[in-house]
Every structure is written in C-alpha cells, then in structure tokens.
C-alpha cells in the first residue's frame, strides 16, 4: 500500500463502519464488487453478518438476561446497544461492558428493575472467569498474626473477586436463568449482594450476608481490617466480624496479607 493510501485509510474506515451497524444507511461510496455487480446486496450480507455476530457475542456474555426477556426482545435490545456502542476492541469477550447501564436507561427494559443487576452479575462472572490465577489465602494464615495487630491488617483481594450490590433479587434470577443450580424464589424487592469468586477453576456466585459487601468493598479498596469492620458495623449493627471473615476466607476471596507499617 502506498503512503498516500495509508493516509486516506482512517477516512475510509470512518465512512465504512457506521453503515455496518445501521441498516438505514446506504452502502458507502467507493465500495465495489467484482465487475461492479451486486454491491448493495453483498454489503447488506456483510452488514447482517457483522450485526449477527455481535448480537451472538452479547448473548454468550448475558445468557440469563436473554432467557429472562426472550430471544426476540434481547435481539432488539442488543442491536440498539450495538448501534449506540460499537466495539472498540477485537476481543469480543471484552465487548458489552456498558450493557447493564444501557439496559437500566432503556425504555423497553424498565419493566424489570432487576434486569440490569442480573447483567452486572453476568459481566462480573465473565471477568472473574478471565481473571489472573493467584494462590488463595487460607484461614490458617491469620492464626499466626498477633491479635493486637489484627486491626491494622490489610488483605489483598484475589484478582477474580467481585461484588455486585442490588436492591432486587438479582442473584436468584441469575442463578435460575443460568441454570447453574436450583434457586429459591425471593420477592423481587428483596435486596441481594452477590460475591463472585474463582478460588480454583470454577466461578462461584454466592449471596453475601448483611454488612459483608460493605466490609469486603472496604478491604478491596485497601482499608485495614479494623476500619473495614467499622464501616460494616455502621451499615449493619448485627455484622459478625469473625463469621464473615471466615466465610470470605473459605470462599477464596483473598490472596495475601500485609501488616500495617
């Protein structure tokens, strides 16, 4: 390719790309087929393949959302998202990070207030799946720590650890529609905080007790154990530090400890 052709390439892409995501646009000028035949038809086939592959990618990332709303409605929602937010990376598993926020703002999805949070859990699940491997901190590691130093202890979160907070029964919906396990039916207005972990090779989504999400979020942000516990008690007076810490360690949420200096 000549240098002048390279200089023109960005302008050509700018004209070509929008037409791939909007069927109302005509085939871009300058697009030709063999012997000049069937340009519009061939571009439409290519455009349909691009859109179909992106809808399929979103369906693979958000299968529970798709099952909740149904295939046709999900397809319409996905196409609207794709037109509003074209992919910026060739890695399709990275696509759709803004889908939950899009669902939350989309007029057609507002009839199910938990749907966006289900999407957030699904995104966190995929990110945990692709997170880096790291050794899991066992409960016995804290036994060697001087009790007087516990309040200043800082715990390093495992790369796969994620929290999704919801005012709705989003975890129950996620579990039921992902067909991961049998899920109890909760009233849709029951708040649920979800912990996503991957202590070994399997991603696990589990419900956090009251106060635990505040506690864990503070630890992930770098707070010392004592400060994180204070934040949890402010959020939930019945928060049990020992019980929750043991549960988080058992779930493989941490990968190391660091004493306050």
PyMOL commands that set and color helices and strands:
alter all, ss='L'
color gray80, all
select helices_A, chain A and resi 3-21+34-36+39-61+63-69+71-84+92-94+99-105+107-109+115-130+139-144+147-152+170-178+212-220+225-235+241-250
alter helices_A, ss='H'
color red, helices_A
select strands_A, chain A and resi 154-157+162-166+192-197+204-208+254-258
alter strands_A, ss='S'
color yellow, strands_A
deselect
rebuild
show_as cartoon
